[in-house]
Amino acid sequence: VASANANVTFDIDNASDKARTITPSVTITDSEGKVVATRTGKPVTASARQVTPCTMELTIDNPALWSPDTPALYNLTVSLADDGNVIDSVDEHFGVRTFEYSADKGLTLNGKPIVLNGGCAHHDNGVLGASSYDAAEARKVSLMKQAGFNAVRTSHNPPSPAFLDECDRQGLIVIDESFDGWRDSKTPYDYSRDIDQWWDKDIESMVLRDRNHPSIFCWSIGNEVIERKRIEVVTTAHKLASLCRKLDPTRPVTSALAAWDSDWEIYDPLAAEHDIVGYNYMIHKAESDHQRVPERVMWQTESYPRNAFANWCKVNDNPYIIGDFVWTAIDYLGESGIGRFYYKGESEGEHYHRNQWPWHGAYCGDIDLTGWRKPISHYREMLYNPDKKLYMAVREPNGYYGEIKETQWSAYPTWESWNWPGHEGKPIDVEIVSHYPRVRLYLDDKLIGERNVSRDTGFKAVFHIPYTPGKLRATGIDTNGNEVEEVTLATAGKPAAIRLTPDRTNLSADNQDLAYIVIEVVDKDGNVVPIADNMIEVSVTGNGPLIATGSADLKDASSYKSPKRKAWKGRAIAVAKSSHNKGTIKVKATSPGLKSHTVTLKSVK
């Protein structure tokens, strides 16, 4: 791109009792602080007690383009001068990028084809609950990026500004969603009570607040509205979508449509109010819909985690399906029990069938509450990113802890573990996912077998073998027959120590910064013991408090404020916060019979 035009619109609010002559100026700098465009406007007469709108246009030569791989940002400074003296200024970051989409060509970003490997994300921050610290929002985006996602749907409300700032900085494409339901209630105190009075004000607040974020691709006006079969729903959708387009004509509008019965085609008038049609768990209708409405562009706004391969095939094979958003990217506190697997004898059914206590959160995320990526996450990333070529995990033997029962949003319990005491000699499944044409599996360097891997096998190879402690090694074989990559899983010894790994060691002394400290139970050689469930106590001293501990066990009902936490699958997490004082923060974890560990964090101004 040779150049980009930046149309800068701002208001001069003269709160004084007399008219003033104001000279506006605009400066754009790149990520290194270099001025790439600047302009001083003509003097403007700002009437007393009035708001005066202004527009200025600048040109950026050879702009750096924003994308998930290269999230280039610019800074815009608008200054107001009175008689040569700057009396006010404001800064805003923005990016330069171009999205285009059509049913025949799919989605392009800056002229290059892209498909969206997306995840839905709730507003909460796991063990912190609904608290929205900037560092927690940054971590949420970072976890999604590390898991291979390139897009997020903010279900079902606009996210915090800090979250969107991080999507801009780290490169995550956003569907910015306004409401869950509309006029028919889903719960007694939901938005249905307020929509008639507030919908226009809330849409306006969302769009005007968020429209400068380059990460935002699309506005969403709703999710699974109950009244979808009544003709009035088309009028509501038209009003919401029209206001979005009026306030921001540069972005498309979507919402998430669903059907809980055999009816689907009757929603065509509702779908027609959208620029991109969202399908919740209905993408199997895509081909027939395309035949009926060939110009329709669609994406799956919610999908079951277990259907990763089938949904990738839909996106990969059909240009009119531009992405898939799994429910969900990260486990969250809400919809208690969704995504759970359980054992025979425990409470039956889905999360919505009955109270599933002690489940107190959602286990349908690709990433658990501690930030650990479940095997389904690695599989999903590999489908959308052929550069990721090899991963191995082990399917929990059915009956080892009990007869396994699954639910709609669950994935079969699969672990990065070769610790199955008491199962010696009994069958167990080792699952390898790969983009290599063949894979081999070794146990203690003895070849177990070799398998072909391709799309026909779902890019998976499953080895059914008797369990023997030792070291598993999976290798990827290229087209020349060479073993070019390997991954391993080894049987860990008995728990011997605790290992703490903070995500950062330097914090800002602003009473807001956070450090997430992963807690692992390890054997004498430093290997994580994936079956460890030791009780761990965390203490924090110095210039900052401990604000949370947790594990991925959503049946552990102990308080997230408690300093004591039982490890689950050998892992837990703690969160320390800075104070207003600079200095050190010492985090120590102890457990009876285990070697303790202490890490030191620095809180700096």
LOFIKOL-95181 format. One record per residue (C-alpha): residue in three letters; x, y, z. Coordinates in nm, 3 decimals. Example, Ala and Ser with C-alpha at 12.3 -4.5 7.8 and 13.67 -1.06 7.14 Angstrom:
BEGIN
 rest    east   north      up
  ALA   1.230  -0.450   0.780
  SER   1.367  -0.106   0.714
***
This chain:
BEGIN
 rest    east   north      up
  VAL   0.000   0.000   0.000
  ALA   0.156   0.328  -0.113
  SER  -0.044   0.552   0.119
  ALA  -0.336   0.567   0.357
  ASN  -0.570   0.855   0.431
  ALA  -0.646   0.925   0.796
  ASN  -0.973   1.114   0.841
  VAL  -0.960   1.262   1.190
  THR  -1.288   1.382   1.339
  PHE  -1.301   1.549   1.680
  ASP  -1.510   1.795   1.879
  ILE  -1.400   2.121   2.040
  ASP  -1.604   2.168   2.355
  ASN  -1.597   2.532   2.466
  ALA  -1.728   2.530   2.822
  SER  -1.653   2.901   2.877
  ASP  -1.898   3.191   2.852
  LYS  -1.731   3.354   2.556
  ALA  -1.633   3.254   2.205
  ARG  -1.272   3.153   2.151
  THR  -1.051   3.119   1.846
  ILE  -0.887   2.776   1.854
  THR  -0.617   2.642   1.624
  PRO  -0.623   2.260   1.599
  SER  -0.329   2.044   1.496
  VAL  -0.289   1.674   1.438
  THR   0.028   1.464   1.457
  ILE   0.067   1.094   1.376
  THR   0.367   0.896   1.498
  ASP   0.466   0.537   1.435
  SER   0.552   0.271   1.694
  GLU   0.904   0.413   1.730
  GLY   0.781   0.765   1.789
  LYS   0.875   0.894   1.444
  VAL   0.641   1.160   1.302
  VAL   0.485   1.023   0.983
  ALA   0.222   1.293   0.925
  THR   0.131   1.628   1.078
  ARG  -0.101   1.912   0.997
  THR  -0.212   2.237   1.153
  GLY  -0.566   2.342   1.072
  LYS  -0.720   2.677   1.014
  PRO  -0.834   2.870   1.324
  VAL  -1.181   2.769   1.436
  THR  -1.430   2.993   1.615
  ALA  -1.563   2.791   1.906
  SER  -1.888   2.946   2.025
  ALA  -1.951   2.986   2.395
  ARG  -2.103   2.683   2.566
  GLN  -2.107   2.494   2.235
  VAL  -1.949   2.186   2.083
  THR  -1.785   2.253   1.747
  PRO  -1.712   1.951   1.523
  CYS  -1.389   1.947   1.323
  THR  -1.243   1.720   1.056
  MET  -0.887   1.705   0.927
  GLU  -0.732   1.468   0.673
  LEU  -0.374   1.345   0.671
  THR  -0.182   1.106   0.448
  ILE   0.050   0.833   0.576
  ASP   0.302   0.724   0.314
  ASN   0.393   0.353   0.295
  PRO   0.193   0.266   0.606
  ALA   0.271  -0.038   0.818
  LEU  -0.042  -0.253   0.803
  TRP  -0.216  -0.403   1.105
  SER  -0.280  -0.778   1.111
  PRO  -0.267  -1.059   1.369
  ASP   0.088  -1.140   1.255
  THR   0.205  -0.777   1.238
  PRO  -0.013  -0.565   1.470
  ALA   0.137  -0.230   1.368
  LEU  -0.008   0.070   1.553
  TYR   0.011   0.445   1.511
  ASN  -0.042   0.717   1.770
  LEU  -0.259   1.017   1.694
  THR  -0.230   1.341   1.894
  VAL  -0.489   1.613   1.855
  SER  -0.386   1.947   2.012
  LEU  -0.582   2.268   2.059
  ALA  -0.400   2.600   2.080
  ASP  -0.531   2.941   2.192
  ASP  -0.314   3.237   2.097
  GLY  -0.021   3.002   2.035
  ASN  -0.051   2.817   2.366
  VAL  -0.160   2.452   2.372
  ILE  -0.458   2.435   2.607
  ASP  -0.557   2.071   2.558
  SER  -0.454   1.756   2.377
  VAL  -0.567   1.397   2.347
  ASP  -0.395   1.080   2.225
  GLU  -0.546   0.781   2.049
  HIS  -0.387   0.477   1.890
  PHE  -0.513   0.330   1.564
  GLY  -0.409   0.095   1.286
  VAL  -0.425   0.079   0.909
  ARG  -0.586  -0.228   0.757
  THR  -0.848  -0.335   0.502
  PHE  -1.095  -0.620   0.544
  GLU  -1.293  -0.743   0.245
  TYR  -1.532  -1.039   0.223
  SER  -1.764  -1.207  -0.023
  ALA  -1.930  -1.545  -0.064
  ASP  -1.712  -1.639  -0.361
  LYS  -1.374  -1.507  -0.242
  GLY  -1.404  -1.544   0.134
  LEU  -1.231  -1.305   0.376
  THR  -0.917  -1.108   0.301
  LEU  -0.712  -0.884   0.528
  ASN  -0.488  -0.634   0.350
  GLY  -0.549  -0.824   0.029
  LYS  -0.442  -1.163   0.169
  PRO  -0.683  -1.452   0.233
  ILE  -0.748  -1.528   0.599
  VAL  -0.980  -1.766   0.784
  LEU  -1.077  -1.700   1.142
  ASN  -0.977  -1.955   1.404
  GLY  -1.182  -1.790   1.674
  GLY  -1.282  -1.843   2.033
  CYS  -1.564  -1.695   2.236
  ALA  -1.455  -1.528   2.559
  HIS  -1.653  -1.432   2.867
  HIS  -1.584  -1.111   3.055
  ASP  -1.442  -1.274   3.369
  ASN  -1.077  -1.336   3.450
  GLY  -1.095  -1.682   3.602
  VAL  -0.965  -1.696   3.957
  LEU  -1.007  -1.316   3.982
  GLY  -1.376  -1.335   3.902
  ALA  -1.514  -1.028   3.725
  SER  -1.228  -0.801   3.835
  SER  -1.081  -0.633   3.529
  TYR  -0.715  -0.552   3.585
  ASP  -0.524  -0.438   3.277
  ALA  -0.268  -0.714   3.333
  ALA  -0.543  -0.976   3.351
  GLU  -0.692  -0.857   3.023
  ALA  -0.346  -0.862   2.861
  ARG  -0.293  -1.217   2.985
  LYS  -0.628  -1.331   2.844
  VAL  -0.533  -1.205   2.499
  SER  -0.184  -1.354   2.532
  LEU  -0.324  -1.696   2.623
  MET  -0.548  -1.692   2.317
  LYS  -0.263  -1.589   2.089
  GLN  -0.036  -1.861   2.230
  ALA  -0.315  -2.113   2.163
  GLY  -0.321  -2.019   1.795
  PHE  -0.642  -1.816   1.793
  ASN  -0.648  -1.519   1.559
  ALA  -0.997  -1.398   1.652
  VAL  -1.226  -1.356   1.952
  ARG  -1.597  -1.302   1.998
  THR  -1.671  -1.095   2.309
  SER  -1.973  -1.291   2.419
  HIS  -2.206  -1.150   2.515
  ASN  -2.122  -0.794   2.610
  PRO  -1.871  -0.526   2.509
  PRO  -1.539  -0.604   2.679
  SER  -1.322  -0.376   2.886
  PRO  -1.125  -0.106   2.700
  ALA  -0.805  -0.270   2.826
  PHE  -0.900  -0.597   2.655
  LEU  -0.950  -0.422   2.321
  ASP  -0.625  -0.229   2.364
  GLU  -0.447  -0.562   2.403
  CYS  -0.621  -0.710   2.100
  ASP  -0.483  -0.413   1.907
  ARG  -0.131  -0.455   2.048
  GLN  -0.107  -0.834   2.031
  GLY  -0.306  -0.890   1.713
  LEU  -0.644  -1.052   1.778
  ILE  -0.940  -0.987   1.546
  VAL  -1.257  -0.897   1.738
  ILE  -1.631  -0.943   1.703
  ASP  -1.751  -0.674   1.946
  GLU  -2.086  -0.791   2.085
  SER  -2.351  -0.571   2.241
  PHE  -2.621  -0.783   2.407
  ASP  -2.717  -1.140   2.485
  GLY  -3.094  -1.137   2.444
  TRP  -3.341  -0.875   2.326
  ARG  -3.705  -0.842   2.434
  ASP  -3.785  -1.195   2.552
  SER  -3.613  -1.278   2.879
  LYS  -3.370  -1.563   2.934
  THR  -3.327  -1.484   3.303
  PRO  -3.539  -1.265   3.535
  TYR  -3.299  -0.969   3.539
  ASP  -3.148  -0.968   3.193
  TYR  -3.144  -0.700   2.923
  SER  -3.507  -0.760   2.825
  ARG  -3.606  -0.527   3.111
  ASP  -3.406  -0.239   2.965
  ILE  -3.383  -0.281   2.589
  ASP  -3.667  -0.048   2.489
  GLN  -3.525   0.239   2.693
  TRP  -3.154   0.178   2.640
  TRP  -3.078  -0.008   2.318
  ASP  -2.994   0.302   2.114
  LYS  -2.788   0.461   2.389
  ASP  -2.598   0.137   2.454
  ILE  -2.527   0.070   2.086
  GLU  -2.407   0.428   2.051
  SER  -2.183   0.395   2.357
  MET  -2.029   0.073   2.225
  VAL  -1.963   0.191   1.872
  LEU  -1.837   0.539   1.960
  ARG  -1.615   0.403   2.236
  ASP  -1.465   0.121   2.031
  ARG  -1.458   0.225   1.666
  ASN  -1.093   0.338   1.660
  HIS  -0.968  -0.011   1.748
  PRO  -0.811  -0.173   1.439
  SER  -0.869  -0.516   1.593
  ILE  -1.247  -0.480   1.567
  PHE  -1.373  -0.628   1.243
  CYS  -1.745  -0.661   1.313
  TRP  -2.025  -0.541   1.541
  SER  -2.257  -0.806   1.688
  ILE  -2.606  -0.699   1.789
  GLY  -2.716  -1.009   1.978
  ASN  -2.703  -1.374   2.067
  GLU  -2.966  -1.649   2.037
  VAL  -3.266  -1.422   2.084
  ILE  -3.567  -1.608   2.220
  GLU  -3.821  -1.424   2.002
  ARG  -3.650  -1.526   1.679
  LYS  -3.967  -1.685   1.536
  ARG  -4.178  -1.369   1.565
  ILE  -4.179  -1.126   1.274
  GLU  -4.105  -0.831   1.508
  VAL  -3.754  -0.970   1.552
  VAL  -3.670  -0.853   1.200
  THR  -3.768  -0.497   1.291
  THR  -3.553  -0.507   1.603
  ALA  -3.254  -0.641   1.411
  HIS  -3.301  -0.374   1.146
  LYS  -3.301  -0.095   1.405
  LEU  -2.992  -0.224   1.586
  ALA  -2.796  -0.292   1.268
  SER  -2.892   0.038   1.108
  LEU  -2.767   0.235   1.407
  CYS  -2.435   0.046   1.399
  ARG  -2.395   0.128   1.029
  LYS  -2.490   0.492   1.079
  LEU  -2.232   0.540   1.355
  ASP  -1.967   0.333   1.175
  PRO  -2.026   0.265   0.804
  THR  -1.688   0.090   0.772
  ARG  -1.769  -0.235   0.955
  PRO  -2.016  -0.519   0.897
  VAL  -2.289  -0.626   1.139
  THR  -2.360  -0.977   1.263
  SER  -2.541  -1.161   1.538
  ALA  -2.547  -1.522   1.655
  LEU  -2.853  -1.712   1.530
  ALA  -2.964  -2.043   1.674
  ALA  -3.244  -2.295   1.634
  TRP  -3.351  -2.534   1.907
  ASP  -3.591  -2.727   1.685
  SER  -3.619  -2.831   1.320
  ASP  -3.695  -2.481   1.193
  TRP  -3.409  -2.287   1.033
  GLU  -3.495  -2.160   0.688
  ILE  -3.770  -1.942   0.839
  TYR  -3.494  -1.718   0.978
  ASP  -3.394  -1.597   0.632
  PRO  -3.561  -1.253   0.677
  LEU  -3.374  -1.212   1.007
  ALA  -3.047  -1.328   0.851
  ALA  -3.093  -1.077   0.570
  GLU  -3.060  -0.789   0.820
  HIS  -2.696  -0.890   0.875
  ASP  -2.388  -0.840   0.662
  ILE  -2.239  -1.165   0.796
  VAL  -2.470  -1.429   0.940
  GLY  -2.366  -1.597   1.264
  TYR  -2.451  -1.964   1.311
  ASN  -2.455  -2.106   1.663
  TYR  -2.405  -2.484   1.631
  MET  -2.582  -2.476   1.293
  ILE  -2.300  -2.471   1.038
  HIS  -2.416  -2.809   0.910
  LYS  -2.683  -2.602   0.733
  ALA  -2.419  -2.404   0.544
  GLU  -2.422  -2.588   0.212
  SER  -2.801  -2.591   0.176
  ASP  -2.819  -2.226   0.283
  HIS  -2.557  -2.138   0.023
  GLN  -2.765  -2.302  -0.248
  ARG  -3.070  -2.108  -0.135
  VAL  -2.893  -1.775  -0.064
  PRO  -2.565  -1.791  -0.262
  GLU  -2.450  -1.439  -0.168
  ARG  -2.468  -1.506   0.208
  VAL  -2.139  -1.480   0.400
  MET  -2.142  -1.678   0.723
  TRP  -1.936  -1.791   1.018
  GLN  -2.003  -2.022   1.307
  THR  -2.030  -1.793   1.608
  GLU  -2.043  -2.084   1.853
  SER  -1.934  -2.443   1.806
  TYR  -1.878  -2.752   2.017
  PRO  -1.513  -2.811   2.112
  ARG  -1.531  -3.176   2.007
  ASN  -1.621  -3.076   1.649
  ALA  -1.292  -2.901   1.576
  PHE  -1.204  -3.112   1.272
  ALA  -1.550  -3.107   1.113
  ASN  -1.571  -2.731   1.158
  TRP  -1.222  -2.678   1.016
  CYS  -1.331  -2.876   0.709
  LYS  -1.631  -2.645   0.664
  VAL  -1.414  -2.334   0.688
  ASN  -1.133  -2.478   0.477
  ASP  -1.356  -2.606   0.196
  ASN  -1.613  -2.327   0.161
  PRO  -1.507  -1.965   0.098
  TYR  -1.848  -1.836   0.210
  ILE  -1.775  -1.970   0.563
  ILE  -1.507  -1.731   0.687
  GLY  -1.445  -1.868   1.036
  ASP  -1.538  -2.074   1.337
  PHE  -1.562  -1.952   1.698
  VAL  -1.549  -2.232   1.954
  TRP  -1.744  -2.210   2.278
  THR  -1.514  -2.125   2.447
  ALA  -1.151  -2.017   2.427
  ILE  -1.092  -2.015   2.804
  ASP  -1.271  -2.172   3.100
  TYR  -1.479  -1.922   3.293
  LEU  -1.689  -1.874   3.605
  GLY  -2.047  -1.912   3.488
  GLU  -2.279  -2.172   3.331
  SER  -2.160  -2.411   3.598
  GLY  -2.086  -2.754   3.458
  ILE  -2.095  -2.679   3.086
  GLY  -1.825  -2.882   2.912
  ARG  -1.779  -3.120   3.203
  PHE  -1.703  -3.486   3.173
  TYR  -1.810  -3.694   3.470
  TYR  -1.820  -4.048   3.601
  LYS  -2.107  -4.292   3.633
  GLY  -2.283  -4.235   3.962
  GLU  -2.233  -3.859   3.957
  SER  -2.505  -3.611   3.867
  GLU  -2.629  -3.684   3.516
  GLY  -2.695  -3.456   3.222
  GLU  -2.607  -3.113   3.091
  HIS  -2.542  -2.800   3.291
  TYR  -2.889  -2.670   3.212
  HIS  -3.070  -2.985   3.326
  ARG  -3.010  -2.937   3.698
  ASN  -2.782  -2.782   3.956
  GLN  -2.449  -2.959   3.904
  TRP  -2.286  -2.851   4.232
  PRO  -2.000  -2.861   4.323
  TRP  -1.927  -2.758   3.965
  HIS  -1.907  -2.379   3.978
  GLY  -1.769  -2.286   3.638
  ALA  -1.740  -2.380   3.272
  TYR  -1.492  -2.647   3.157
  CYS  -1.558  -2.607   2.782
  GLY  -1.255  -2.384   2.718
  ASP  -0.956  -2.486   2.511
  ILE  -0.752  -2.330   2.794
  ASP  -0.816  -2.408   3.158
  LEU  -0.838  -2.169   3.454
  THR  -0.464  -2.189   3.521
  GLY  -0.369  -2.111   3.160
  TRP  -0.282  -2.471   3.067
  ARG  -0.377  -2.564   2.712
  LYS  -0.588  -2.875   2.692
  PRO  -0.506  -3.126   2.414
  ILE  -0.807  -3.004   2.212
  SER  -0.633  -2.665   2.197
  HIS  -0.320  -2.810   2.038
  TYR  -0.532  -3.003   1.790
  ARG  -0.732  -2.696   1.691
  GLU  -0.417  -2.486   1.646
  MET  -0.261  -2.756   1.430
  LEU  -0.565  -2.769   1.201
  TYR  -0.542  -2.397   1.126
  ASN  -0.163  -2.369   1.133
  PRO   0.022  -2.633   0.927
  ASP   0.353  -2.509   1.070
  LYS   0.254  -2.678   1.397
  LYS   0.328  -3.037   1.311
  LEU   0.342  -3.271   1.610
  TYR   0.168  -3.318   1.946
  MET   0.100  -3.616   2.173
  ALA  -0.136  -3.684   2.462
  VAL  -0.296  -3.984   2.630
  ARG  -0.665  -4.064   2.651
  GLU  -0.780  -4.142   3.005
  PRO  -0.867  -4.515   3.019
  ASN  -1.241  -4.552   3.060
  GLY  -1.295  -4.695   3.406
  TYR  -0.963  -4.581   3.552
  TYR  -1.135  -4.328   3.777
  GLY  -1.484  -4.442   3.678
  GLU  -1.698  -4.495   3.373
  ILE  -1.659  -4.174   3.170
  LYS  -1.967  -3.978   3.070
  GLU  -1.948  -3.686   2.827
  THR  -2.165  -3.385   2.767
  GLN  -2.237  -3.179   2.455
  TRP  -1.960  -2.924   2.513
  SER  -1.701  -3.165   2.651
  ALA  -1.399  -3.318   2.487
  TYR  -1.292  -3.665   2.591
  PRO  -1.057  -3.638   2.894
  THR  -0.709  -3.649   2.747
  TRP  -0.389  -3.558   2.931
  GLU  -0.019  -3.493   2.882
  SER   0.048  -3.778   3.122
  TRP   0.219  -4.116   3.120
  ASN   0.143  -4.175   3.489
  TRP  -0.129  -4.439   3.526
  PRO  -0.034  -4.644   3.835
  GLY  -0.234  -4.963   3.877
  HIS  -0.308  -4.983   3.506
  GLU   0.006  -5.179   3.413
  GLY  -0.055  -5.423   3.127
  LYS  -0.400  -5.286   3.054
  PRO  -0.489  -5.111   2.728
  ILE  -0.449  -4.737   2.688
  ASP  -0.472  -4.505   2.388
  VAL  -0.191  -4.273   2.288
  GLU  -0.307  -4.002   2.050
  ILE  -0.068  -3.824   1.813
  VAL  -0.184  -3.533   1.598
  SER   0.041  -3.433   1.314
  HIS   0.086  -3.268   0.977
  TYR   0.364  -3.512   0.889
  PRO   0.259  -3.788   0.649
  ARG   0.366  -4.057   0.897
  VAL   0.436  -4.081   1.268
  ARG   0.607  -4.336   1.486
  LEU   0.564  -4.416   1.853
  TYR   0.839  -4.551   2.077
  LEU   0.830  -4.666   2.438
  ASP   1.172  -4.659   2.603
  ASP   1.321  -4.637   2.252
  LYS   1.146  -4.956   2.141
  LEU   0.934  -4.901   1.831
  ILE   0.567  -4.955   1.909
  GLY   0.430  -4.880   1.566
  GLU   0.400  -4.649   1.270
  ARG   0.090  -4.487   1.123
  ASN  -0.008  -4.281   0.820
  VAL  -0.157  -3.942   0.904
  SER  -0.364  -3.730   0.666
  ARG  -0.688  -3.545   0.637
  ASP  -0.854  -3.883   0.592
  THR  -0.747  -3.972   0.947
  GLY  -0.836  -3.629   1.086
  PHE  -0.459  -3.565   1.113
  LYS  -0.461  -3.813   1.404
  ALA  -0.299  -4.145   1.478
  VAL  -0.413  -4.350   1.777
  PHE  -0.195  -4.628   1.918
  HIS  -0.377  -4.884   2.134
  ILE  -0.109  -5.029   2.363
  PRO  -0.070  -5.190   2.706
  TYR   0.039  -4.939   2.969
  THR   0.396  -4.969   3.091
  PRO   0.573  -4.690   3.282
  GLY   0.864  -4.536   3.096
  LYS   0.919  -4.279   2.825
  LEU   0.692  -4.232   2.526
  ARG   0.845  -4.071   2.219
  ALA   0.649  -3.969   1.911
  THR   0.833  -3.876   1.592
  GLY   0.719  -3.707   1.273
  ILE   0.840  -3.858   0.946
  ASP   0.879  -3.643   0.636
  THR   0.817  -3.746   0.276
  ASN   1.175  -3.877   0.251
  GLY   1.121  -4.115   0.542
  ASN   1.332  -3.914   0.786
  GLU   1.236  -3.857   1.149
  VAL   1.251  -3.477   1.168
  GLU   1.071  -3.390   1.494
  GLU   0.990  -3.558   1.823
  VAL   0.785  -3.501   2.138
  THR   0.802  -3.703   2.460
  LEU   0.599  -3.795   2.766
  ALA   0.773  -3.968   3.054
  THR   0.646  -4.130   3.372
  ALA   0.718  -3.890   3.658
  GLY   0.836  -4.004   3.998
  LYS   0.687  -3.928   4.337
  PRO   0.616  -3.565   4.432
  ALA   0.933  -3.413   4.575
  ALA   0.912  -3.034   4.541
  ILE   0.712  -2.733   4.436
  ARG   0.813  -2.520   4.138
  LEU   0.693  -2.164   4.093
  THR   0.704  -1.995   3.753
  PRO   0.586  -1.632   3.737
  ASP   0.472  -1.486   3.407
  ARG   0.673  -1.173   3.494
  THR   0.919  -1.063   3.759
  ASN   0.891  -0.685   3.723
  LEU   0.565  -0.513   3.819
  SER   0.461  -0.150   3.812
  ALA   0.412  -0.001   4.158
  ASP   0.068   0.132   4.066
  ASN  -0.146  -0.087   4.294
  GLN  -0.287  -0.255   3.981
  ASP  -0.021  -0.472   3.818
  LEU  -0.035  -0.850   3.850
  ALA   0.195  -1.149   3.840
  TYR   0.047  -1.491   3.765
  ILE   0.258  -1.762   3.927
  VAL   0.212  -2.116   3.797
  ILE   0.251  -2.372   4.075
  GLU   0.369  -2.720   3.977
  VAL   0.434  -3.031   4.182
  VAL   0.753  -3.194   4.048
  ASP   0.955  -3.506   4.115
  LYS   1.322  -3.511   4.216
  ASP   1.427  -3.460   3.853
  GLY   1.199  -3.160   3.798
  ASN   0.931  -3.344   3.600
  VAL   0.572  -3.236   3.664
  VAL   0.380  -3.509   3.845
  PRO   0.054  -3.506   3.646
  ILE  -0.146  -3.695   3.909
  ALA  -0.031  -3.492   4.211
  ASP  -0.301  -3.343   4.432
  ASN  -0.095  -3.207   4.722
  MET  -0.235  -2.929   4.938
  ILE  -0.024  -2.617   4.882
  GLU  -0.010  -2.301   5.089
  VAL   0.099  -1.974   4.930
  SER   0.231  -1.678   5.125
  VAL   0.324  -1.336   4.990
  THR   0.536  -1.083   5.175
  GLY   0.671  -0.742   5.082
  ASN   0.518  -0.469   4.869
  GLY   0.209  -0.642   4.741
  PRO  -0.065  -0.887   4.845
  LEU  -0.176  -1.231   4.732
  ILE  -0.517  -1.178   4.571
  ALA  -0.609  -1.525   4.441
  THR  -0.520  -1.890   4.413
  GLY  -0.688  -2.155   4.206
  SER  -0.668  -2.473   4.004
  ALA  -0.846  -2.602   3.696
  ASP  -1.063  -2.828   3.912
  LEU  -1.404  -2.664   3.889
  LYS  -1.536  -2.899   4.157
  ASP  -1.297  -2.748   4.413
  ALA  -1.533  -2.517   4.599
  SER  -1.275  -2.353   4.825
  SER  -1.251  -1.977   4.802
  TYR  -1.029  -1.825   4.534
  LYS  -0.919  -1.583   4.806
  SER  -0.778  -1.867   5.015
  PRO  -0.398  -1.903   5.038
  LYS  -0.445  -2.281   5.049
  ARG  -0.505  -2.467   4.726
  LYS  -0.508  -2.834   4.635
  ALA  -0.313  -2.908   4.319
  TRP  -0.509  -3.068   4.036
  LYS  -0.325  -3.273   3.775
  GLY  -0.004  -3.148   3.938
  ARG  -0.082  -2.782   3.888
  ALA  -0.231  -2.470   4.047
  ILE  -0.191  -2.093   4.015
  ALA  -0.150  -1.788   4.238
  VAL  -0.189  -1.420   4.161
  ALA   0.009  -1.145   4.337
  LYS  -0.066  -0.775   4.299
  SER   0.160  -0.475   4.326
  SER   0.102  -0.194   4.574
  HIS   0.181   0.177   4.550
  ASN   0.524   0.109   4.700
  LYS   0.828   0.000   4.506
  GLY   1.040  -0.285   4.637
  THR   1.027  -0.663   4.640
  ILE   0.742  -0.910   4.660
  LYS   0.831  -1.259   4.778
  VAL   0.599  -1.546   4.687
  LYS   0.652  -1.874   4.871
  ALA   0.472  -2.205   4.828
  THR   0.490  -2.488   5.081
  SER   0.339  -2.832   5.119
  PRO   0.400  -3.104   5.381
  GLY   0.673  -3.340   5.264
  LEU   0.768  -3.129   4.961
  LYS   1.060  -2.892   4.912
  SER   0.926  -2.537   4.914
  HIS   1.001  -2.273   4.655
  THR   1.022  -1.893   4.670
  VAL   1.032  -1.644   4.384
  THR   1.107  -1.274   4.413
  LEU   0.924  -1.011   4.213
  LYS   1.024  -0.647   4.182
  SER   0.776  -0.363   4.207
  VAL   0.913  -0.055   4.033
  LYS   0.789   0.297   3.964
***
